[in-house]
């Protein structure tokens, strides 16, 4: 009986293992912006996106890292696909990229980036697919 009580107490004292997918989803942020925030028709700008890992997390430096871009009809993108080699420093702790775009039609426009990468810690490495959208005012 005493052994059963000790085993039960040990089981309650042992912390539950966290869900790696849930931890990974909270282990980074994605920052995205367009500069300048407002464009004139025919004016060029740039979409800037950075993956910012939390402390003790990192973007896997060798796993696939790709981005698919799309935009509303009022924006023209220089590229629709970005691979690891096109990031400013593909092995950086917080990889980032920049893509040129041009205002093609007046109105509220939007550019979307679908990121596909692996975020890792010492205990796990989990694939992430995350979409970010940025509004652009074209005048």
DOLUMMAR-685535 format. One record per residue: residue in one letter; x, y, z of N, C-alpha, C in turn. Coordinates in steps of 0.05 Angstrom, whole numbers. Example, Ala and Ser with C-alpha at 12.3 -4.5 7.8 and 13.67 -1.06 7.14 Angstrom:
2
+------+--------+--------+--------+--------+--------+--------+--------+--------+--------+
| rest |     nx |     ny |     nz |    cax |    cay |    caz |     cx |     cy |     cz |
+------+--------+--------+--------+--------+--------+--------+--------+--------+--------+
|    a |    264 |   -114 |    156 |    246 |    -90 |    156 |    264 |    -66 |    156 |
|    s |    257 |    -45 |    142 |    273 |    -21 |    143 |    258 |      1 |    157 |
+------+--------+--------+--------+--------+--------+--------+--------+--------+--------+
END
This chain:
139
+------+--------+--------+--------+--------+--------+--------+--------+--------+--------+
| rest |     nx |     ny |     nz |    cax |    cay |    caz |     cx |     cy |     cz |
+------+--------+--------+--------+--------+--------+--------+--------+--------+--------+
|    x |     16 |    -24 |      0 |      0 |      0 |      0 |     17 |     25 |      0 |
|    x |     38 |     25 |     17 |     55 |     48 |     18 |     69 |     53 |     -8 |
|    x |     77 |     32 |    -23 |     90 |     35 |    -49 |     70 |     48 |    -69 |
|    x |     45 |     40 |    -68 |     25 |     51 |    -86 |     21 |     81 |    -81 |
|    x |     22 |     89 |    -55 |     19 |    117 |    -48 |     43 |    133 |    -58 |
|    x |     67 |    122 |    -55 |     91 |    135 |    -64 |     91 |    138 |    -95 |
|    x |     83 |    117 |   -109 |     81 |    118 |   -138 |     61 |    138 |   -148 |
|    x |     38 |    139 |   -134 |     18 |    159 |   -142 |     28 |    187 |   -137 |
|    x |     41 |    192 |   -114 |     52 |    218 |   -108 |     74 |    226 |   -129 |
|    x |     90 |    207 |   -137 |    111 |    212 |   -156 |     98 |    219 |   -183 |
|    x |     77 |    205 |   -191 |     64 |    211 |   -216 |     52 |    239 |   -216 |
|    x |     40 |    247 |   -194 |     29 |    274 |   -192 |     50 |    296 |   -192 |
|    x |     74 |    290 |   -181 |     95 |    309 |   -179 |    110 |    312 |   -205 |
|    x |    109 |    292 |   -223 |    123 |    293 |   -248 |    108 |    311 |   -267 |
|    x |    121 |    332 |   -278 |    107 |    350 |   -296 |     98 |    336 |   -322 |
|    x |     76 |    344 |   -332 |     66 |    332 |   -357 |     84 |    343 |   -380 |
|    x |     88 |    326 |   -399 |    104 |    334 |   -422 |     87 |    353 |   -439 |
|    x |     98 |    375 |   -446 |     84 |    395 |   -462 |     81 |    385 |   -491 |
|    x |     62 |    395 |   -505 |     57 |    388 |   -533 |     77 |    404 |   -550 |
|    x |     95 |    390 |   -564 |    115 |    405 |   -581 |    102 |    423 |   -602 |
|    x |     80 |    415 |   -614 |     67 |    432 |   -634 |     57 |    458 |   -622 |
|    x |     45 |    456 |   -598 |     35 |    480 |   -584 |     58 |    498 |   -576 |
|    x |     80 |    486 |   -566 |    103 |    502 |   -558 |    115 |    516 |   -582 |
|    x |    118 |    501 |   -605 |    130 |    512 |   -629 |    113 |    536 |   -639 |
|    x |     87 |    534 |   -639 |     70 |    555 |   -649 |     73 |    581 |   -633 |
|    x |     82 |    579 |   -608 |     86 |    603 |   -591 |    116 |    611 |   -590 |
|    x |    133 |    597 |   -604 |    162 |    601 |   -602 |    173 |    622 |   -622 |
|    x |    156 |    637 |   -635 |    166 |    656 |   -655 |    143 |    676 |   -661 |
|    x |    151 |    698 |   -674 |    132 |    716 |   -685 |    141 |    722 |   -714 |
|    x |    123 |    731 |   -730 |    130 |    739 |   -757 |    123 |    768 |   -760 |
|    x |    143 |    784 |   -768 |    139 |    813 |   -772 |    138 |    818 |   -802 |
|    x |    118 |    832 |   -811 |    115 |    838 |   -840 |    106 |    867 |   -843 |
|    x |    118 |    881 |   -863 |    111 |    908 |   -868 |    117 |    915 |   -897 |
|    x |    105 |    936 |   -907 |    111 |    946 |   -934 |    121 |    975 |   -930 |
|    x |    143 |    981 |   -943 |    154 |   1008 |   -941 |    157 |   1019 |   -969 |
|    x |    147 |   1043 |   -974 |    130 |   1059 |   -956 |    103 |   1046 |   -954 |
|    x |     89 |   1053 |   -932 |     62 |   1041 |   -926 |     41 |   1049 |   -947 |
|    x |     45 |   1072 |   -959 |     26 |   1082 |   -980 |     43 |   1087 |  -1005 |
|    x |     32 |   1077 |  -1027 |     46 |   1080 |  -1053 |     28 |   1095 |  -1073 |
|    x |     41 |   1109 |  -1092 |     26 |   1120 |  -1114 |     26 |   1099 |  -1136 |
|    x |      6 |   1101 |  -1154 |      6 |   1083 |  -1177 |     32 |   1086 |  -1192 |
|    x |     45 |   1064 |  -1197 |     71 |   1064 |  -1211 |     95 |   1066 |  -1193 |
|    x |     91 |   1072 |  -1167 |    113 |   1075 |  -1148 |    121 |   1047 |  -1137 |
|    x |    147 |   1044 |  -1133 |    158 |   1019 |  -1122 |    160 |   1020 |  -1092 |
|    x |    157 |    997 |  -1080 |    160 |    994 |  -1051 |    172 |    967 |  -1046 |
|    x |    173 |    959 |  -1021 |    185 |    933 |  -1014 |    169 |    920 |   -991 |
|    x |    164 |    895 |   -995 |    152 |    878 |   -973 |    176 |    868 |   -957 |
|    x |    175 |    871 |   -931 |    196 |    861 |   -913 |    183 |    842 |   -893 |
|    x |    195 |    818 |   -891 |    184 |    797 |   -873 |    208 |    786 |   -857 |
|    x |    204 |    782 |   -831 |    225 |    770 |   -814 |    211 |    750 |   -795 |
|    x |    224 |    727 |   -792 |    216 |    707 |   -772 |    233 |    712 |   -748 |
|    x |    220 |    718 |   -725 |    234 |    724 |   -700 |    230 |    703 |   -679 |
|    x |    249 |    684 |   -676 |    246 |    664 |   -655 |    247 |    675 |   -627 |
|    x |    233 |    662 |   -609 |    234 |    669 |   -580 |    261 |    659 |   -569 |
|    x |    269 |    668 |   -545 |    293 |    657 |   -533 |    292 |    626 |   -532 |
|    x |    315 |    614 |   -537 |    318 |    585 |   -536 |    304 |    571 |   -560 |
|    x |    297 |    586 |   -580 |    285 |    574 |   -604 |    300 |    585 |   -628 |
|    x |    299 |    571 |   -651 |    312 |    581 |   -675 |    299 |    568 |   -699 |
|    x |    302 |    582 |   -722 |    293 |    571 |   -747 |    315 |    551 |   -756 |
|    x |    307 |    527 |   -762 |    327 |    507 |   -770 |    343 |    517 |   -794 |
|    x |    370 |    517 |   -791 |    387 |    529 |   -812 |    390 |    513 |   -838 |
|    x |    381 |    488 |   -838 |    384 |    471 |   -862 |    358 |    460 |   -872 |
|    x |    337 |    461 |   -857 |    311 |    450 |   -865 |    299 |    469 |   -886 |
|    x |    280 |    459 |   -902 |    267 |    476 |   -922 |    256 |    502 |   -910 |
|    x |    260 |    524 |   -924 |    251 |    550 |   -916 |    241 |    563 |   -942 |
|    x |    214 |    566 |   -944 |    204 |    578 |   -969 |    180 |    595 |   -963 |
|    x |    175 |    613 |   -982 |    152 |    632 |   -979 |    139 |    634 |  -1006 |
|    x |    112 |    633 |  -1006 |     96 |    638 |  -1030 |     81 |    664 |  -1026 |
|    x |     85 |    682 |  -1045 |     73 |    709 |  -1044 |     50 |    711 |  -1063 |
|    x |     30 |    727 |  -1055 |      8 |    734 |  -1073 |     -1 |    762 |  -1065 |
|    x |    -15 |    775 |  -1084 |    -24 |    802 |  -1079 |    -50 |    807 |  -1094 |
|    x |    -65 |    827 |  -1084 |    -89 |    835 |  -1099 |    -81 |    848 |  -1125 |
|    x |   -100 |    851 |  -1144 |    -93 |    860 |  -1171 |    -80 |    888 |  -1172 |
|    x |    -82 |    904 |  -1151 |    -71 |    930 |  -1151 |    -42 |    931 |  -1143 |
|    x |    -29 |    908 |  -1139 |      0 |    907 |  -1133 |     13 |    887 |  -1151 |
|    x |     37 |    894 |  -1160 |     53 |    876 |  -1177 |     77 |    868 |  -1161 |
|    x |     81 |    842 |  -1157 |    104 |    832 |  -1141 |    127 |    824 |  -1160 |
|    x |    152 |    830 |  -1152 |    175 |    822 |  -1167 |    179 |    792 |  -1168 |
|    x |    170 |    778 |  -1147 |    172 |    748 |  -1145 |    147 |    737 |  -1131 |
|    x |    141 |    713 |  -1137 |    119 |    699 |  -1123 |    130 |    677 |  -1105 |
|    x |    154 |    669 |  -1109 |    166 |    648 |  -1092 |    193 |    657 |  -1082 |
|    x |    198 |    652 |  -1056 |    223 |    658 |  -1043 |    234 |    633 |  -1031 |
|    x |    259 |    627 |  -1036 |    272 |    604 |  -1024 |    294 |    612 |  -1004 |
|    x |    305 |    593 |   -990 |    325 |    599 |   -970 |    348 |    617 |   -980 |
|    x |    357 |    613 |  -1004 |    379 |    628 |  -1015 |    372 |    658 |  -1019 |
|    x |    347 |    664 |  -1020 |    339 |    692 |  -1025 |    334 |    708 |   -999 |
|    x |    337 |    695 |   -976 |    335 |    709 |   -951 |    361 |    725 |   -947 |
|    x |    360 |    748 |   -933 |    383 |    764 |   -929 |    406 |    749 |   -917 |
|    x |    401 |    733 |   -896 |    421 |    715 |   -885 |    406 |    690 |   -878 |
|    x |    407 |    670 |   -897 |    390 |    646 |   -894 |    396 |    630 |   -869 |
|    x |    419 |    633 |   -857 |    425 |    618 |   -833 |    423 |    634 |   -807 |
|    x |    413 |    659 |   -810 |    411 |    676 |   -787 |    391 |    665 |   -767 |
|    x |    394 |    674 |   -742 |    375 |    665 |   -721 |    347 |    676 |   -727 |
|    x |    345 |    699 |   -739 |    320 |    711 |   -747 |    321 |    718 |   -777 |
|    x |    316 |    698 |   -794 |    318 |    702 |   -823 |    297 |    722 |   -833 |
|    x |    305 |    738 |   -853 |    287 |    758 |   -864 |    292 |    761 |   -894 |
|    x |    272 |    771 |   -907 |    274 |    776 |   -936 |    259 |    801 |   -943 |
|    x |    265 |    811 |   -967 |    253 |    835 |   -978 |    246 |    829 |  -1007 |
|    x |    223 |    837 |  -1016 |    214 |    834 |  -1044 |    203 |    860 |  -1054 |
|    x |    211 |    868 |  -1078 |    201 |    892 |  -1090 |    172 |    888 |  -1099 |
|    x |    157 |    910 |  -1097 |    129 |    910 |  -1108 |    124 |    938 |  -1119 |
|    x |    103 |    939 |  -1136 |     96 |    964 |  -1149 |     66 |    968 |  -1146 |
|    x |     57 |    992 |  -1139 |     29 |    999 |  -1139 |     19 |   1000 |  -1168 |
|    x |     -1 |    983 |  -1174 |    -11 |    981 |  -1201 |    -38 |    994 |  -1205 |
|    x |    -54 |    995 |  -1183 |    -81 |   1007 |  -1185 |    -88 |   1020 |  -1158 |
|    x |   -102 |   1042 |  -1159 |   -109 |   1056 |  -1135 |   -128 |   1040 |  -1118 |
|    x |   -126 |   1044 |  -1091 |   -145 |   1031 |  -1073 |   -130 |   1016 |  -1051 |
|    x |   -145 |   1004 |  -1033 |   -134 |    988 |  -1012 |   -126 |    961 |  -1024 |
|    x |   -100 |    955 |  -1022 |    -90 |    930 |  -1033 |    -78 |    913 |  -1011 |
|    x |    -72 |    889 |  -1017 |    -61 |    871 |   -997 |    -41 |    851 |  -1009 |
|    x |    -19 |    847 |   -994 |      0 |    827 |  -1002 |      0 |    805 |   -980 |
|    x |      2 |    780 |   -989 |      1 |    757 |   -971 |     27 |    741 |   -974 |
|    x |     38 |    732 |   -952 |     62 |    715 |   -952 |     55 |    689 |   -937 |
|    x |     57 |    666 |   -950 |     53 |    640 |   -937 |     81 |    629 |   -931 |
|    x |     89 |    628 |   -906 |    115 |    619 |   -897 |    114 |    589 |   -890 |
|    x |    135 |    575 |   -898 |    137 |    546 |   -893 |    166 |    542 |   -883 |
|    x |    169 |    535 |   -857 |    195 |    532 |   -844 |    193 |    514 |   -820 |
|    x |    216 |    508 |   -808 |    217 |    492 |   -784 |    228 |    509 |   -761 |
|    x |    213 |    510 |   -739 |    222 |    523 |   -715 |    230 |    502 |   -695 |
|    x |    253 |    506 |   -682 |    265 |    485 |   -665 |    274 |    496 |   -638 |
|    x |    276 |    477 |   -619 |    289 |    483 |   -593 |    308 |    459 |   -588 |
|    x |    319 |    457 |   -565 |    335 |    433 |   -558 |    318 |    408 |   -556 |
|    x |    292 |    411 |   -551 |    275 |    388 |   -546 |    258 |    380 |   -570 |
|    x |    253 |    398 |   -589 |    234 |    392 |   -611 |    242 |    409 |   -636 |
|    x |    231 |    400 |   -658 |    234 |    414 |   -683 |    208 |    409 |   -699 |
|    x |    192 |    430 |   -704 |    165 |    427 |   -714 |    161 |    445 |   -739 |
|    x |    150 |    433 |   -760 |    145 |    448 |   -785 |    122 |    468 |   -779 |
|    x |    126 |    492 |   -790 |    106 |    513 |   -787 |     97 |    523 |   -815 |
|    x |     72 |    527 |   -818 |     61 |    540 |   -842 |     45 |    563 |   -832 |
|    x |     53 |    587 |   -839 |     40 |    611 |   -828 |     36 |    632 |   -849 |
|    x |     12 |    644 |   -850 |      6 |    665 |   -869 |      6 |    692 |   -855 |
|    x |     18 |    711 |   -868 |     17 |    739 |   -858 |      7 |    756 |   -881 |
|    x |     -9 |    777 |   -874 |    -20 |    795 |   -895 |    -13 |    823 |   -887 |
|    x |     -7 |    840 |   -907 |     -1 |    868 |   -902 |    -18 |    884 |   -921 |
|    x |    -32 |    904 |   -910 |    -48 |    922 |   -926 |    -30 |    945 |   -937 |
|    x |    -36 |    953 |   -962 |    -21 |    974 |   -975 |    -42 |    993 |   -988 |
|    x |    -38 |   1019 |   -982 |    -56 |   1039 |   -994 |    -42 |   1050 |  -1019 |
|    x |    -55 |   1045 |  -1042 |    -44 |   1055 |  -1067 |    -61 |   1079 |  -1076 |
|    x |    -48 |   1102 |  -1081 |    -63 |   1126 |  -1088 |    -58 |   1134 |  -1117 |
+------+--------+--------+--------+--------+--------+--------+--------+--------+--------+
END
